[in-house]
């Protein structure tokens, strides 16, 4: 998405470790947050794969959260029905249906239909070991939704869930999408929150396979200027506070590499 003059500035790439009380420093961190700035999708996918492989090799390590922006890209989950790649929803099963798209398309190992990612959109990729969370995928999805709803409330945006439609909504307008993949109970992919900028790339697809869905953003809902770099630190603080709600063992700690 193409926002105002500041929306194309990447998040600060310098990561800093937060100072923890001595009692927490004695324990291994439970969650680490990284803000690598703007990345193309292929590089971010490779980074996720690397972290997942590391967690599979060593389950004692902390969970990770990547907060970033992407260059313009479309993605779709592993589904034989690719009709959502057409703005009219008429692409036949098994057809690529991407020749008309103005940006690259990636087929990835998440659930769900087609969506768009680009500048002005805050991407969150939690790499979480659900074995620490009761192996409950439904609980994890609801936790992601609640996290984003509470984040938006901090900006005076009244968001909500909708029955049977995973994601976050402002009335009947979709402001955040959620799509996850799970391997050996370790999550990847995650959520996309529309902060600011150009929403027109969604017009080339049926977003999330929902016909006639209206797509909105924080900027559009409030008529105020936002950037991803402004919103990311607020989300970071919130997730470090709320990660305990997801855990079975709620004695674990959380530290973050600050999004400055």
TISE-275160 format. One record per residue: z, y, x of N, C-alpha, C in turn. Coordinates in steps of 0.05 Angstrom, whole numbers, plus 5000, padded with zeros to 4 digits. Layout:
# residues N
ZYXZYXZYX...
***
This chain:
# residues 260
500049765017500050005000500050255017498550455010498450695025500150905013502350975026504151175015503651445026505651625025505451885036505451885066505852115078505552145107507551985122509951925110511951775124511851485118510451395097510551115088509150935108507551035125506150855144507650835170509950975173511450945197513050685196512850515217514250255216517250295219518750095210521550105214522150095244524350225252525050235280525249945291524049905313523849635324526149565342527749765350530049705367532249585350533249345358535349215343537949245358540049305343542649325356544649145342546449035357548548865347550849025336551648975311553949115300556549025313558349205317560949145328562649005306563748775313565348625294568248635302570148605283572948575289573348335306575448335322575948115341576147845326577147845302577447595288574747475281572647645276570047545270568547475296569147605317567747545342568447265352570747155343571546895352569946675338568446745316566946555301563946605304562346385302559446425304558446585280556546765284555446915262554146745241554346815216553246665194550446755187549847015190547247125182546547345202544147345212543147555229540747685216540647945216538448095204536748225226534148195224532248305243530248485229529648705241527648895229525448945250523448775251521348805272519249015266519549165244517549375238515249265222512849375227510449275212509149055228508548835215507348605228504948505211502948405224500848275208501948015198500847915176502047685163502147435180500047385196499947145212502247145232502747365245504947385264507647335251508047455227510547415213510947125204508746995196508846715188509546545212508346605235509046455260511946485267512946735264515746785270517646625252516946615226518546455208518546165216516146065222515945785230517645725255517645905273519245875297522245865291523146035273525946035266526745785251524945695233525445455218525745215237523845195256523944975275526544985291527345215299529845245314532245155298532345225272534545155255534544855250532244735248532044445244533144295269532644415292533544285317536544335322537644555311540444615315541544735289542744565273543744655247546244835249547444855272549845015276549245315279546645385283545945665287546045825262546046085264546246265241543746265224543946335199541646385183540446655192537946705184536546945193535247085169534947345171533447495151531647695166529047675160527147865170526548075149526748335156526048545138523748705151521448725138519048835151517048925131514849035141512549105125510148945136508048925119505648785128503248975127501348915144498649025140497548905114495649025100494648925075493748635075494648475057494048195056494648085028493147875020493747724996494747445004496647344988497547064992497546914966497446654968497546484945499046224953500546114935501945864940500145624939501245394946499745154946499445044918497345124905496745044877493844994874493044794859490144754854488944964836490645094820489645314802489645574817487345664825487045914840485846144823486146114797484946314779486246584782488646604792489946864796488647024818486846904833485447064854483247234842482647194816480647364803482047564785481147804785482348004767482147934738480147764731479747674704481047404698482047284720483347024716481446804709478946814718476946624710475946444733477246464756476446294779477046004772475145824777475645544770477545404789478545174781480345024798478944934824480344964846479244874872477445074885476745284871475045484883476645684899475445784921476945974938477246234923475146344912475446584895476446824909475846854935476947084950474847264961472347214956470147374967470347664959471347714935471547984924473948144934475848004947478348134955477848324979479048564978478648755000480248705025482148505024483848445046483948145050484848045074484947755079486747605060486147345057487747175040488946945056491446895051492846665064493946485042493346225045494646025028497045915043499345925030501845875044503645675029505645585042507445375030509745495014509045654994511045754976510145684948511945724929511145684901509745934891508345904869507246144856504246194861503246384846500446464846500046694866497846834862496947034881498647294879499047424902500247684902499147834926499848094927498948274948501348374964501048394991503048525008501648745024503048965029501949165046503849395052502949595065504749825072506049945047508550015050510050115027511649905012511349655021512749435008514749315028517249295020519349175037519248875033518648735054518548445054521248335065522348145051524748015060524247715063524647605087524247325093526947205101528547105083531046965090530346675099531346605123531146335132533946225131534546085109537246015101537445705098539545595109540045305107541545265080540145155061541345125034543344895034543644745055545744555056548444685058548444945067550945095066551445225039549445195021549545334995549445134972550344894977550344694956547744564949545744614966542944504962542044574934542444824926541844914899539645134900537145054897534945244898535045444875535845354851536045534829538045764834540345684845542345884852541346084872539745984892538646154912536746364901535046274883533046454870534546674853536546584839538046784823539546974841540546884864541847054883539947264894537447184900535447384910534947594888534647504863534147694842536547894839538947784840541347964837541548154860540848064884540848234907539048484903536648434894534748644890535448824866536548704845537448864822539649054831541548954847543749124856542749334876540849264892539649464910538349694894536849624874535449834858537450004843539649894835541650044821542750274838542750224864543650434883541750674884539350634874537350854872536950934843538850864826538750944797536350824783535550584791533450434777534650194763534450184737535649974721533649734720534149544737532349314738533749074726532148864721533248624707531548384714532648154706531047904706529647884679527647704679526347634653526347324651526947224628527146934624524546794632524746594649522446424657520446564675521046814684519246964701520847054726520746884746522146954771521247214783523147384791522447644801524347854790523748104794525348324785523648524770524648624747523048784729524549034721522949244715524049484702522649494675524149424654523049374628520949154630518349214624516249014626514549054651515549214670514049264694515249124718513548984733514648824756514849004781517249004792517749164816518148994841518848744838519248564861518448284854517148154873516247874870517847694888518247444879519747254895518146994896517846894920516546634924517546504949518646264947519946144970518645864976518945785001518345515009520845395021521145135018523544995028522644745043523644715068523144485084525844375094526444125088528944015097531244195090531144315066533144495055533444755070531444825086531345085100529245255087529945495078528145665064526345825083524045915072522446115085520946265064519346465072518246655053520546795039520146915015522347055003521547254982521847514987521447714966519847944977518548084958517048324964517848544944518948754954519848984937517949214940516749304918514949534919516549794922516449914945517950154950516250404943513850414955512250654952509350584957507550784953504750754961502950654940500550564949498250494933498650214920498650204894498849944880496149834871493949974877491349894867490449624878491249524901490349264910491149034890493249084875493948884854491848854833490149054830488149054809485948844814485748744838483748544845484548254839487048224830488047954825489547954798490547724790492447704768495147664782496747874786499147844802501047634791501647444809503547224803502547054779499947074773498746924751499547014724500547264721501547364695499447564685498047494665495847664654497047924644495548144650496248414640498948514649499948414671502548504680502248784692504248954687504249214700505949204725504849314746506249324772507349604777509849624785511049874790512349884817513550114824514850144850517250334847518950344867521250524866520250814864518150874879517051144878516051214850514651024838513451074812515551094790517650944792519750944772521451204772521751324796523551544799522151814804519551804810518152044818519452174843520652004860521852094884520451964908520652084931519351984955521251784969520251544974521751344989520051235011521251125032519850965052521350705056519850505066521050255072523350285093522850465112524850505133527450615122527350755099529850855087531250645071529750475058530950285039532050035054530749955076531549715090534449715099535549925111538349915119540249875095539549995072541249955049541249665040538949535041538749255034540249085055540049155080541449005101544449005096545549235091548449255086549249085061547549095041548148945016548048645021546048545035545748255039548048155057548848305076551048215093553648205078553948365057556248365040556048135020553648075010553347884988552647594997552147555023551447285031553647085025556147175024558347005018558146884990556847034972556546934944554846684943553146644963551346424963552546174975554646204991555745985007557645804991557645554999559645364990562245415006561945445033564245515050564245815053565945955038565946245038567646365060568346205080569846305102568046395125565446345122563546415144563146715145562446805169562147095174559147165174558647435174555947535175555747765194553747775211553248005228550348075225549648325231546948415229545948555253543348525258541948685278540848925262541949155266541649375247538749465244537949525219535449665214536049965215535350085237536050365242533750555232
***
